[in-house]
Amino acid sequence: MNALRSLLASARRKDPTVLGGSVATLAALFVVWKWAANREGETQGKLITDLKTVGDEEYDVIIVGGGTAGCVIASRLTEDPSIKVLLLEAGQRYVCVFVRAVTECSTCGDIYSGKDNPNTLIPCAYFNYWRSEHDWGLFTEPQEHAANRTVYWPRGKQLGGCTNLNAAMFHYGAPSDYDEWAELQKGQPGALGWSYAAIHPYFEKFEKYNPSQAWPDVDLTLRGAQGLVQVGYGGYCGPYTNDFIKACRAAGVAHSHDVNTHRGTLGVTKVMTYIDNKGQRVTAERAYLTSDVLARDNLKVATGAYANRVLFNGAGPSIRATGVEYRDASGALFVSRARKEVVLSAGAVHTPHILMLSGVGPADHLQSVGIPVLADLPGVGSGLKDHPVIDTRYANKYSDTTDFLRPKTLAHRVQFLKAVAQYQLTGTGPLTSQVAEAAAFLRTDDSVMFPSEKYTKEDAPEDTTTGKAAPDLELFLSATGYKDTGLTLFDNPSGYTFGMHAVCLRPKSSGTIRLKSKNPTDAPLIDPHDVEDYNDVKTLVRGLRLIDDIVKQEPLASRIDRSGDTYPDLQHDLSGKTDAALEQFVRENVSTLYHPACSARMAPLEDGGVVDPMLRVHGIPNLRIADASVFPSIVAGHTTAPVYAIAEKASDLMRRDLSPDYKA
């Protein structure tokens, strides 16, 4: 009880984040009540924190990065007991999270795994990871075309990576996106293996769909049933979500029961999630690094291992990856050797960072920071894409949104305690919200939503989609309004808000990842060139116009508390703004949807590619990459599902090479 009193006292302090303090309170309450009974304590003993026990050993395969893809590949490769694997993850041990106010907990002890952490398990608690020790804490360079602002980029720093701290939205993107991936390979061996028809079985391989009585119209024959990652309509669906769907339909948006099929992804829908039937988030670690997997004699998982560089022998055509140099938190260096392959799965920021630190990348840039060039690959760190998003906020006259997670009133506190009790007893309720509960995938050339009498051809964005059934714009509703990815508080009259958000799904702007120096402890320089291409601005302006149209439709229109019309941080007045004013609003407020990709693209070398269709780095046949950095182009949707599919395919490709008798 002393720990609980300390917790509640700490929770009264002001937190710089919108959701941080209260979600931390929620997390700690959950710890106190449930940890002793449900803790997956076996995980602690399976994860290696003393790197001396894995250094100076030889493995068949070393995987750098224990995020989404790394967990998949480590699990799949070690299904073959003859393949010895080392998985290196920079994220260090967890400790019990009491509002981030303590470093030791006599009640719970240390934890070493995200799947034991309430900030992972409770779907709405992921904001508590942001700017914590389990986030890389990255910011972009000042964005010239976005009011010279730096933009916060959350990146998971723990096993499971960003599956611990994203909005848990299960979405493929458009089928034609993958056909474009295959076309961009220009006939290289294996190119056709990336078409939608060829890659779709890997989506089904990871997916285990949980049918829902509340959403009976999903065609179960089109959903995966035997995979390791639970997906479905798990999680909360608040009344505001149903109002959003109805308002979208009133504005002319078609309704879709399932946006993850060959029929395409257009329409408005309650999003499918990575939330199981117990109301808990499903991460790559929970799905793939189970206690049985961690018990395998041929797998070692080392945490707190920061990769410095990949090691090589030879030069030119004979160059081969031979191992990885890494360090612990104190800076002590270790080396592990790879007999057969090294895999980079450190994500679209850190994979190119590690490649360049290793001497693989644009020669002129490497020379400028004093790194010897082992392989001149100009595409490393180039072509960076992200989904830019604009957030808008509305005062809600009803007390049914999740603003009570940051309690300011007695009513908020009562709601908060009720929600905690409901979740504790049933695994249901508002705490199972992943915040972004519904989304609409649209085309900016749709004449129903953008009629010619209101929108001119000159204002129309260029068609950047991969086909007529593919979107270039996403709108989604959030269960609370937020600003600056939840880092900035804002005033509202009612105490309750909801958010509306516009996403440019096929941005033309592209940026770079570059080295700050040759020191591996220096964070990379991230420059996405946000909204540099005017087409992206035009797309987002159309998104804002459509948001304004949708919030005027019933039943959403009746939700808006008009006493907030004069509040500067609420966007009740979009219809009164000129296009020029909206363009300025875009540049001053554009943020990230946390979907960096394409920074080590799968493409021919002459097109700036870094890997071939077998995911092998050009010129280095035993070094592979498997994460969002290899996307040939960014998908028109959310990126977790494609990364799972890439990792499943990468595992098959590797097992065929490592075990000639392997059959997928």
C-alpha positions as CSV (number, residue, x, y, z in Angstrom):
1,M,0.0,0.0,0.0
2,N,2.9,2.3,0.5
3,A,3.8,2.0,-3.2
4,L,0.2,2.7,-4.1
5,R,0.1,5.9,-1.9
6,S,3.4,7.0,-3.6
7,L,1.9,6.3,-6.9
8,L,-1.3,8.3,-6.3
9,A,0.8,11.2,-4.9
10,S,3.0,11.2,-8.0
11,A,0.0,11.1,-10.3
12,R,-1.1,14.5,-9.0
13,R,2.0,16.1,-10.4
14,K,1.6,17.8,-13.8
15,D,2.9,15.7,-16.7
16,P,4.2,17.4,-19.9
17,T,2.2,15.0,-22.0
18,V,-1.5,15.0,-22.6
19,L,-2.1,11.5,-21.6
20,G,1.1,10.6,-19.7
21,G,0.3,11.1,-16.0
22,S,-3.1,9.5,-15.9
23,V,-2.2,6.6,-18.2
24,A,0.7,5.9,-15.9
25,T,-1.7,5.9,-13.0
26,L,-3.8,3.4,-14.8
27,A,-0.8,1.3,-15.6
28,A,0.4,1.3,-12.0
29,L,-3.1,0.4,-10.7
30,F,-3.2,-2.5,-13.0
31,V,0.2,-3.6,-11.7
32,V,-0.9,-3.5,-8.1
33,W,-4.1,-5.4,-8.7
34,K,-3.1,-8.0,-11.3
35,W,0.6,-8.4,-11.6
36,A,1.2,-11.0,-9.0
37,A,-1.5,-13.3,-10.5
38,N,-0.9,-12.8,-14.2
39,R,2.8,-11.9,-14.6
40,E,4.5,-14.0,-17.3
41,G,7.5,-14.4,-15.0
42,E,9.1,-17.0,-17.1
43,T,10.1,-14.4,-19.6
44,Q,12.6,-12.7,-17.3
45,G,14.8,-15.8,-17.1
46,K,14.8,-16.3,-20.9
47,L,16.1,-12.9,-21.9
48,I,19.8,-12.3,-21.7
49,T,21.0,-9.0,-20.2
50,D,24.6,-9.9,-19.5
51,L,26.1,-9.5,-23.0
52,K,29.3,-11.3,-21.9
53,T,27.3,-14.6,-22.2
54,V,26.6,-14.1,-25.9
55,G,29.7,-12.2,-27.1
56,D,32.5,-14.0,-28.7
57,E,30.2,-16.8,-29.8
58,E,29.4,-17.9,-33.3
59,Y,25.9,-18.3,-34.7
60,D,24.4,-19.2,-38.0
61,V,22.3,-16.1,-38.2
62,I,22.5,-12.8,-36.2
63,I,19.4,-10.6,-36.3
64,V,19.8,-6.9,-35.4
65,G,16.6,-5.5,-34.0
66,G,14.0,-7.2,-32.0
67,G,11.1,-5.2,-33.3
68,T,8.2,-6.3,-35.4
69,A,10.2,-8.2,-38.1
70,G,13.0,-9.3,-35.8
71,C,10.6,-11.2,-33.5
72,V,9.0,-13.0,-36.5
73,I,12.3,-14.0,-38.1
74,A,13.9,-15.2,-34.8
75,S,10.9,-17.4,-34.1
76,R,10.5,-18.8,-37.6
77,L,14.2,-19.6,-38.2
78,T,14.6,-21.4,-34.9
79,E,11.7,-23.8,-35.7
80,D,14.6,-25.6,-37.4
81,P,16.7,-26.8,-34.5
82,S,19.8,-26.9,-36.7
83,I,19.8,-23.1,-37.2
84,K,21.4,-21.2,-34.3
85,V,20.2,-17.7,-34.0
86,L,21.2,-14.6,-31.9
87,L,18.6,-11.8,-31.7
88,L,20.0,-8.4,-30.6
89,E,17.7,-5.8,-29.2
90,A,18.7,-2.4,-27.9
91,G,15.8,-2.0,-25.6
92,Q,16.9,-2.6,-22.0
93,R,15.1,-4.1,-19.0
94,Y,11.8,-2.7,-17.8
95,V,11.2,-1.8,-14.3
96,C,7.8,-1.5,-12.7
97,V,6.2,1.6,-14.0
98,F,4.9,3.7,-11.2
99,V,4.3,7.0,-13.1
100,R,8.0,6.7,-14.1
101,A,8.7,8.0,-10.6
102,V,10.6,5.0,-9.2
103,T,13.4,2.8,-10.4
104,E,12.8,-0.2,-8.2
105,C,9.6,-1.9,-7.0
106,S,9.6,-4.3,-4.1
107,T,6.1,-5.4,-5.0
108,C,6.7,-6.4,-8.6
109,G,10.4,-6.6,-9.0
110,D,12.2,-6.0,-12.3
111,I,10.6,-6.9,-15.6
112,Y,12.4,-7.6,-18.8
113,S,9.7,-7.8,-21.4
114,G,7.1,-5.6,-23.0
115,K,4.6,-8.4,-22.8
116,D,4.8,-8.1,-19.0
117,N,4.3,-4.4,-19.1
118,P,0.8,-2.8,-18.5
119,N,1.7,0.0,-20.9
120,T,1.8,-2.6,-23.6
121,L,-1.1,-4.8,-22.4
122,I,-3.7,-2.1,-21.9
123,P,-4.5,-0.8,-25.4
124,C,-5.0,2.8,-24.5
125,A,-1.8,3.1,-22.5
126,Y,0.7,3.3,-25.3
127,F,1.0,7.0,-25.1
128,N,2.9,6.4,-21.8
129,Y,5.8,4.9,-23.8
130,W,6.4,8.1,-25.7
131,R,9.5,10.0,-24.6
132,S,10.2,7.3,-22.0
133,E,13.2,5.1,-21.7
134,H,11.5,2.6,-24.0
135,D,11.3,5.1,-26.9
136,W,14.3,6.3,-28.9
137,G,13.1,9.9,-28.4
138,L,13.8,11.0,-32.0
139,F,13.0,14.3,-33.6
140,T,13.4,15.4,-37.2
141,E,15.6,18.1,-38.4
142,P,13.8,21.5,-38.7
143,Q,11.4,21.1,-41.6
144,E,11.8,23.9,-44.1
145,H,8.3,23.5,-45.6
146,A,6.6,22.9,-42.3
147,A,7.2,26.2,-40.5
148,N,10.8,25.1,-39.7
149,R,9.5,22.9,-36.9
150,T,11.1,19.8,-35.6
151,V,8.7,16.8,-35.4
152,Y,8.7,14.1,-32.8
153,W,9.0,10.6,-34.2
154,P,8.1,7.9,-31.6
155,R,10.1,4.7,-32.2
156,G,9.8,1.6,-29.9
157,K,12.9,0.6,-28.0
158,Q,11.9,-2.8,-26.7
159,L,11.1,-6.3,-27.9
160,G,8.2,-6.0,-30.3
161,G,9.3,-2.5,-31.3
162,C,6.5,-0.2,-32.4
163,T,3.8,-2.9,-31.9
164,N,4.0,-1.8,-28.3
165,L,3.3,1.9,-28.9
166,N,1.3,2.3,-32.1
167,A,-2.5,2.6,-32.5
168,A,-2.8,-1.1,-33.2
169,M,-4.7,-0.6,-36.5
170,F,-4.7,-3.8,-38.6
171,H,-4.6,-2.8,-42.2
172,Y,-3.0,-4.1,-45.4
173,G,-3.1,-1.1,-47.6
174,A,-4.4,-1.4,-51.2
175,P,-3.9,-4.7,-53.1
176,S,-2.5,-2.7,-56.1
177,D,0.2,-1.3,-53.8
178,Y,1.9,-4.7,-53.8
179,D,1.4,-5.2,-57.6
180,E,3.4,-1.9,-57.9
181,W,6.1,-3.4,-55.6
182,A,6.5,-6.2,-58.1
183,E,6.6,-3.9,-61.1
184,L,9.2,-1.7,-59.5
185,Q,11.6,-4.7,-59.4
186,K,11.8,-4.6,-63.2
187,G,12.0,-8.3,-63.8
188,Q,14.7,-9.1,-61.3
189,P,14.7,-12.8,-60.1
190,G,11.9,-13.1,-57.5
191,A,10.1,-9.9,-58.6
192,L,6.7,-11.5,-59.1
193,G,6.9,-12.8,-55.5
194,W,5.9,-9.4,-54.3
195,S,2.6,-9.0,-56.2
196,Y,-0.5,-9.0,-54.1
197,A,-1.4,-12.6,-55.2
198,A,2.0,-13.8,-54.1
199,I,2.4,-11.8,-50.9
200,H,-1.2,-12.3,-49.7
201,P,-0.5,-15.9,-48.3
202,Y,2.0,-14.3,-45.9
203,F,-0.6,-12.0,-44.6
204,E,-2.8,-15.0,-44.0
205,K,0.2,-16.8,-42.4
206,F,0.6,-14.3,-39.6
207,E,-3.1,-13.6,-39.1
208,K,-5.5,-15.3,-36.6
209,Y,-8.9,-13.5,-37.0
210,N,-11.2,-13.6,-34.0
211,P,-14.8,-13.4,-35.2
212,S,-17.1,-11.0,-33.5
213,Q,-20.8,-11.2,-33.0
214,A,-21.0,-7.4,-33.1
215,W,-19.5,-7.4,-36.6
216,P,-21.0,-10.5,-38.3
217,D,-20.7,-9.3,-42.0
218,V,-17.0,-10.2,-42.3
219,D,-16.4,-12.9,-44.9
220,L,-14.4,-15.4,-42.8
221,T,-13.1,-17.2,-45.9
222,L,-11.1,-14.1,-46.6
223,R,-9.5,-13.9,-43.2
224,G,-6.5,-15.9,-41.8
225,A,-7.4,-18.3,-39.1
226,Q,-4.2,-20.2,-38.1
227,G,-1.6,-17.4,-37.6
228,L,0.1,-16.3,-34.5
229,V,-1.0,-12.6,-34.4
230,Q,-4.6,-12.2,-33.2
231,V,-6.6,-9.6,-35.1
232,G,-10.2,-8.6,-35.3
233,Y,-12.7,-6.1,-34.0
234,G,-11.3,-6.3,-30.5
235,G,-11.2,-3.2,-28.4
236,Y,-13.7,-0.5,-27.6
237,C,-16.2,1.0,-30.0
238,G,-17.5,4.2,-28.4
239,P,-20.8,5.9,-29.5
240,Y,-18.7,8.7,-31.1
241,T,-17.2,6.0,-33.4
242,N,-20.7,5.0,-34.6
243,D,-21.6,8.6,-35.1
244,F,-18.4,9.1,-37.3
245,I,-19.3,6.1,-39.5
246,K,-22.9,7.4,-39.9
247,A,-21.7,10.9,-40.7
248,C,-19.2,9.6,-43.3
249,R,-22.0,7.7,-44.9
250,A,-24.2,10.8,-44.9
251,A,-21.4,12.7,-46.7
252,G,-21.2,10.0,-49.4
253,V,-18.5,7.7,-48.1
254,A,-19.3,4.0,-48.8
255,H,-19.3,1.6,-45.9
256,S,-17.0,-1.4,-45.8
257,H,-17.2,-4.3,-43.4
258,D,-13.6,-5.3,-44.1
259,V,-11.0,-3.1,-45.8
260,N,-8.4,-5.9,-45.8
261,T,-9.4,-8.0,-48.8
262,H,-8.8,-8.4,-52.5
263,R,-11.9,-6.2,-53.1
264,G,-9.9,-3.1,-52.0
265,T,-9.6,-0.8,-49.1
266,L,-12.0,2.1,-50.0
267,G,-14.7,3.1,-47.5
268,V,-15.4,3.9,-43.9
269,T,-15.1,1.2,-41.3
270,K,-14.6,0.4,-37.6
271,V,-11.0,-0.5,-37.8
272,M,-9.7,-4.0,-37.1
273,T,-7.1,-4.1,-34.3
274,Y,-4.3,-6.1,-32.8
275,I,-6.3,-6.6,-29.6
276,D,-7.2,-10.0,-28.4
277,N,-10.5,-11.3,-26.8
278,K,-9.1,-10.5,-23.3
279,G,-8.8,-6.8,-24.2
280,Q,-5.0,-6.9,-24.4
281,R,-2.7,-5.6,-27.1
282,V,-1.0,-8.2,-29.2
283,T,2.6,-7.4,-30.0
284,A,5.2,-9.1,-32.2
285,E,6.9,-10.2,-29.0
286,R,3.7,-11.7,-27.5
287,A,2.8,-13.5,-30.7
288,Y,6.2,-14.9,-31.7
289,L,8.6,-14.9,-28.7
290,T,6.5,-17.1,-26.4
291,S,8.0,-19.0,-23.5
292,D,8.2,-22.1,-25.6
293,V,10.1,-20.2,-28.3
294,L,12.4,-18.6,-25.8
295,A,13.2,-22.1,-24.4
296,R,14.7,-23.3,-27.7
297,D,18.3,-24.2,-27.3
298,N,19.2,-22.7,-30.7
299,L,17.8,-19.2,-29.8
300,K,19.4,-16.5,-27.7
301,V,17.7,-13.1,-27.2
302,A,20.0,-10.4,-25.9
303,T,18.5,-7.1,-24.7
304,G,20.4,-3.9,-24.0
305,A,22.5,-4.7,-27.0
306,Y,23.1,-1.6,-29.2
307,A,24.5,-2.4,-32.6
308,N,27.5,-0.4,-33.6
309,R,28.2,-1.9,-37.0
310,V,28.1,-5.0,-39.2
311,L,31.5,-6.6,-39.7
312,F,32.7,-7.7,-43.1
313,N,35.5,-9.7,-44.7
314,G,36.7,-9.2,-48.2
315,A,36.0,-6.3,-50.6
316,G,34.2,-5.7,-53.9
317,P,32.4,-8.8,-55.3
318,S,33.8,-11.0,-52.5
319,I,32.6,-9.0,-49.5
320,R,30.7,-10.9,-46.9
321,A,29.1,-10.1,-43.6
322,T,30.8,-12.0,-40.8
323,G,29.2,-10.6,-37.6
324,V,28.1,-7.7,-35.5
325,E,29.9,-5.4,-33.1
326,Y,27.6,-4.1,-30.4
327,R,27.8,-2.4,-27.0
328,D,25.9,-2.4,-23.7
329,A,24.6,0.7,-21.9
330,S,28.0,1.3,-20.3
331,G,29.8,1.3,-23.6
332,A,31.5,-2.0,-23.3
333,L,32.1,-3.6,-26.7
334,F,31.2,-7.1,-27.8
335,V,31.4,-9.0,-31.1
336,S,29.4,-12.0,-32.2
337,R,30.2,-13.9,-35.4
338,A,27.7,-15.1,-38.0
339,R,28.6,-18.2,-40.0
340,K,25.9,-17.7,-42.6
341,E,23.8,-14.5,-42.6
342,V,23.2,-11.2,-40.8
343,V,19.8,-9.7,-40.9
344,L,19.0,-6.0,-40.2
345,S,15.5,-5.5,-38.9
346,A,16.1,-2.3,-36.9
347,G,13.4,-0.3,-38.7
348,A,13.4,2.5,-41.3
349,V,15.4,4.8,-39.1
350,H,18.0,2.6,-37.6
351,T,18.6,0.1,-40.3
352,P,20.1,2.7,-42.7
353,H,21.9,4.2,-39.7
354,I,23.6,0.9,-38.9
355,L,24.4,0.3,-42.6
356,M,26.1,3.6,-42.9
357,L,28.1,3.2,-39.7
358,S,29.2,-0.1,-41.2
359,G,30.6,1.6,-44.4
360,V,27.6,0.7,-46.6
361,G,25.9,3.7,-48.1
362,P,26.4,6.9,-50.2
363,A,30.2,7.1,-50.6
364,D,30.3,10.9,-50.5
365,H,28.3,11.1,-47.2
366,L,30.3,8.3,-45.5
367,Q,33.6,10.0,-46.5
368,S,32.3,13.3,-45.1
369,V,32.0,11.8,-41.6
370,G,35.2,9.8,-41.8
371,I,33.8,6.3,-42.4
372,P,35.7,4.1,-44.8
373,V,33.5,3.0,-47.7
374,L,33.0,-0.7,-48.1
375,A,30.1,-0.6,-50.5
376,D,28.9,2.5,-52.3
377,L,25.1,2.3,-52.2
378,P,23.5,5.7,-52.7
379,G,20.1,4.4,-51.9
380,V,20.9,3.8,-48.2
381,G,19.0,6.4,-46.2
382,S,17.5,7.9,-49.3
383,G,13.9,7.9,-50.5
384,L,12.5,8.1,-46.9
385,K,8.7,8.2,-46.9
386,D,6.2,8.8,-44.1
387,H,2.5,9.5,-43.9
388,P,2.0,13.2,-43.0
389,V,-1.1,13.8,-40.8
390,I,-3.1,16.9,-39.8
391,D,-4.9,16.7,-36.4
392,T,-8.1,18.7,-35.7
393,R,-10.0,18.9,-32.4
394,Y,-13.7,19.4,-31.5
395,A,-15.4,20.1,-28.1
396,N,-17.8,17.2,-27.4
397,K,-21.0,18.1,-25.6
398,Y,-21.4,14.5,-24.3
399,S,-19.3,12.9,-21.6
400,D,-18.5,9.7,-23.5
401,T,-15.0,10.3,-25.0
402,T,-11.9,9.2,-23.2
403,D,-10.7,12.6,-21.9
404,F,-11.3,11.2,-18.4
405,L,-7.9,9.4,-18.8
406,R,-6.4,12.8,-17.9
407,P,-8.9,13.6,-15.1
408,K,-9.5,17.3,-14.4
409,T,-12.8,17.1,-12.6
410,L,-14.6,14.9,-10.1
411,A,-16.7,13.4,-12.9
412,H,-13.6,12.5,-14.8
413,R,-12.2,10.7,-11.7
414,V,-15.3,8.7,-11.2
415,Q,-15.3,7.7,-14.9
416,F,-11.7,6.8,-14.6
417,L,-12.2,4.5,-11.6
418,K,-15.2,2.9,-13.2
419,A,-13.2,2.2,-16.4
420,V,-10.4,0.7,-14.4
421,A,-12.8,-1.6,-12.5
422,Q,-14.5,-2.6,-15.7
423,Y,-11.2,-3.5,-17.4
424,Q,-10.0,-5.3,-14.3
425,L,-13.1,-7.4,-14.0
426,T,-14.0,-8.0,-17.6
427,G,-11.2,-6.9,-19.9
428,T,-13.6,-4.6,-21.7
429,G,-14.6,-0.9,-21.8
430,P,-12.9,2.4,-22.7
431,L,-9.4,1.2,-21.6
432,T,-9.5,-1.2,-24.5
433,S,-9.7,1.7,-26.9
434,Q,-6.7,2.1,-29.1
435,V,-7.9,5.8,-29.6
436,A,-8.2,5.6,-33.4
437,E,-11.3,3.5,-33.5
438,A,-12.7,4.2,-37.0
439,A,-11.2,5.3,-40.4
440,A,-12.3,6.2,-43.9
441,F,-10.1,5.4,-46.9
442,L,-10.8,7.8,-49.8
443,R,-9.8,9.2,-53.1
444,T,-9.4,12.9,-53.6
445,D,-10.8,12.6,-57.1
446,D,-14.0,11.1,-55.9
447,S,-16.7,13.3,-57.4
448,V,-19.3,12.5,-54.7
449,M,-17.1,13.9,-51.9
450,F,-15.3,16.5,-54.0
451,P,-17.9,17.7,-56.5
452,S,-16.8,20.0,-59.4
453,E,-19.1,22.8,-58.3
454,K,-17.0,23.1,-55.1
455,Y,-13.6,21.9,-56.2
456,T,-11.7,23.0,-59.2
457,K,-9.3,21.0,-61.4
458,E,-6.5,23.3,-60.5
459,D,-7.0,22.5,-56.8
460,A,-7.0,18.7,-57.4
461,P,-4.0,16.7,-56.3
462,E,-2.1,14.6,-58.8
463,D,-3.2,11.0,-58.8
464,T,-0.5,9.2,-56.9
465,T,-2.4,6.0,-56.2
466,T,-1.6,2.6,-57.6
467,G,-5.1,2.0,-59.0
468,K,-8.6,3.2,-59.1
469,A,-9.5,1.1,-56.1
470,A,-6.7,2.5,-54.0
471,P,-6.9,5.6,-51.7
472,D,-4.7,8.6,-51.4
473,L,-6.5,10.1,-48.3
474,E,-7.4,8.7,-44.9
475,L,-9.6,10.3,-42.3
476,F,-9.9,8.8,-38.9
477,L,-11.6,9.7,-35.7
478,S,-9.9,9.6,-32.3
479,A,-11.6,9.0,-28.9
480,T,-10.0,12.2,-27.6
481,G,-8.6,15.3,-29.2
482,Y,-4.8,15.8,-29.1
483,K,-2.2,18.2,-30.2
484,D,1.4,17.7,-31.3
485,T,1.0,13.9,-31.0
486,G,-0.3,14.3,-27.5
487,L,2.7,16.3,-26.2
488,T,0.9,19.7,-25.8
489,L,-2.1,20.5,-23.6
490,F,-5.0,22.6,-25.0
491,D,-8.1,24.3,-23.7
492,N,-11.6,23.3,-24.4
493,P,-14.9,24.3,-22.7
494,S,-16.6,21.0,-22.0
495,G,-13.8,18.8,-20.7
496,Y,-14.6,16.3,-23.4
497,T,-13.2,16.3,-27.0
498,F,-12.9,14.1,-30.1
499,G,-10.3,14.4,-32.8
500,M,-10.6,14.2,-36.6
501,H,-7.5,13.6,-38.6
502,A,-6.5,13.7,-42.3
503,V,-3.6,11.6,-43.7
504,C,-1.8,11.9,-47.0
505,L,-1.4,8.2,-47.9
506,R,0.7,8.5,-51.0
507,P,3.0,11.5,-50.4
508,K,5.3,12.7,-53.1
509,S,7.8,14.3,-50.7
510,S,10.7,12.1,-49.7
511,G,13.6,12.6,-47.4
512,T,16.7,11.1,-45.9
513,I,18.3,9.4,-43.0
514,R,21.9,10.6,-42.5
515,L,24.7,10.3,-40.0
516,K,25.4,13.0,-37.6
517,S,28.9,11.6,-37.1
518,K,30.7,8.3,-37.1
519,N,30.0,7.9,-33.4
520,P,27.3,5.2,-33.2
521,T,25.9,6.8,-30.0
522,D,24.8,9.9,-31.9
523,A,21.2,9.7,-33.1
524,P,20.8,9.8,-36.9
525,L,19.7,13.0,-38.7
526,I,16.1,12.5,-39.8
527,D,14.9,14.8,-42.6
528,P,11.6,13.6,-44.1
529,H,11.1,16.9,-46.1
530,D,7.6,17.1,-44.8
531,V,5.1,18.6,-47.3
532,E,8.0,19.7,-49.5
533,D,6.0,18.7,-52.5
534,Y,2.9,20.9,-52.9
535,N,0.8,17.9,-54.0
536,D,0.9,16.7,-50.4
537,V,-0.4,20.0,-49.1
538,K,-3.2,19.9,-51.7
539,T,-4.2,16.4,-50.5
540,L,-4.3,17.5,-46.9
541,V,-6.3,20.6,-47.6
542,R,-8.9,18.5,-49.3
543,G,-8.8,16.3,-46.3
544,L,-9.5,19.3,-44.0
545,R,-12.4,20.3,-46.3
546,L,-13.9,16.9,-46.1
547,I,-13.5,16.8,-42.3
548,D,-15.5,20.0,-42.2
549,D,-18.2,18.5,-44.3
550,I,-18.4,15.3,-42.2
551,V,-18.7,17.1,-38.9
552,K,-21.7,19.0,-40.3
553,Q,-23.5,15.7,-40.9
554,E,-25.7,14.1,-38.3
555,P,-25.3,12.5,-35.8
556,L,-21.8,13.9,-35.5
557,A,-22.9,17.5,-35.9
558,S,-25.0,17.3,-32.7
559,R,-21.9,16.2,-30.8
560,I,-20.1,19.5,-31.2
561,D,-20.2,21.8,-28.2
562,R,-20.6,25.2,-29.9
563,S,-19.3,27.0,-26.9
564,G,-15.9,26.0,-28.1
565,D,-16.2,27.9,-31.4
566,T,-13.9,30.7,-30.2
567,Y,-11.2,28.5,-28.7
568,P,-8.1,28.8,-30.8
569,D,-7.0,25.1,-30.4
570,L,-10.3,23.8,-31.7
571,Q,-11.1,23.7,-35.4
572,H,-14.8,24.5,-35.4
573,D,-14.3,27.2,-38.0
574,L,-12.7,25.3,-40.9
575,S,-15.4,26.3,-43.4
576,G,-14.6,30.0,-42.8
577,K,-11.0,29.6,-43.9
578,T,-9.6,30.2,-47.3
579,D,-7.5,27.6,-49.1
580,A,-4.5,29.8,-48.4
581,A,-5.3,29.8,-44.7
582,L,-5.7,26.0,-44.7
583,E,-2.4,25.6,-46.5
584,Q,-0.8,27.7,-43.7
585,F,-2.5,25.5,-41.1
586,V,-1.1,22.4,-42.8
587,R,2.4,23.7,-42.8
588,E,2.2,24.9,-39.2
589,N,0.7,21.7,-37.8
590,V,1.6,18.7,-40.0
591,S,2.9,15.8,-38.0
592,T,3.7,12.1,-38.5
593,L,1.5,9.0,-38.4
594,Y,4.7,7.1,-37.3
595,H,5.0,5.2,-40.6
596,P,8.6,5.8,-41.8
597,A,9.5,3.5,-44.7
598,C,11.4,3.2,-48.0
599,S,14.9,4.2,-46.6
600,A,16.6,1.0,-47.9
601,R,14.3,0.2,-50.8
602,M,13.9,-3.1,-52.6
603,A,14.6,-2.0,-56.2
604,P,17.2,-2.4,-58.9
605,L,20.5,-0.9,-58.0
606,E,20.2,1.6,-60.9
607,D,17.0,2.9,-59.4
608,G,18.5,3.6,-56.0
609,G,17.7,0.2,-54.6
610,V,19.4,-1.3,-51.6
611,V,18.1,-4.9,-51.6
612,D,17.0,-7.3,-54.3
613,P,13.7,-9.2,-54.3
614,M,15.3,-11.8,-52.0
615,L,16.0,-9.0,-49.6
616,R,19.7,-9.3,-50.0
617,V,21.8,-6.1,-50.0
618,H,23.1,-5.5,-53.5
619,G,26.6,-6.8,-53.7
620,I,26.6,-8.4,-50.2
621,P,24.7,-11.7,-50.6
622,N,24.6,-12.8,-47.0
623,L,23.4,-9.5,-45.6
624,R,19.6,-9.1,-45.7
625,I,17.1,-6.4,-44.6
626,A,13.6,-7.2,-43.4
627,D,11.6,-4.2,-42.1
628,A,9.7,-1.2,-43.4
629,S,12.9,0.3,-44.8
630,V,12.7,-2.1,-47.8
631,F,9.2,-0.9,-48.9
632,P,9.7,-0.1,-52.6
633,S,7.0,2.5,-52.2
634,I,4.8,3.4,-49.2
635,V,1.6,1.6,-49.0
636,A,-1.7,3.5,-48.9
637,G,-2.5,2.5,-45.3
638,H,-0.9,1.4,-42.1
639,T,2.4,-0.3,-42.1
640,T,2.5,-3.0,-39.4
641,A,0.7,-5.7,-41.4
642,P,3.0,-5.3,-44.4
643,V,6.1,-5.6,-42.1
644,Y,4.7,-8.8,-40.6
645,A,4.2,-10.2,-44.1
646,I,7.7,-9.1,-45.2
647,A,9.2,-10.9,-42.1
648,E,7.2,-14.1,-42.8
649,K,8.4,-14.1,-46.4
650,A,12.0,-13.3,-45.4
651,S,11.9,-16.2,-43.0
652,D,10.9,-18.5,-45.8
653,L,13.5,-17.1,-48.2
654,M,16.2,-17.7,-45.6
655,R,15.1,-21.2,-44.6
656,R,15.2,-22.2,-48.2
657,D,18.8,-21.1,-48.4
658,L,19.8,-22.4,-45.0
659,S,17.9,-25.8,-45.2
660,P,17.7,-27.1,-48.7
661,D,15.0,-29.6,-47.7
662,Y,12.7,-26.9,-46.3
663,K,9.2,-26.6,-47.6
664,A,7.1,-23.6,-46.8
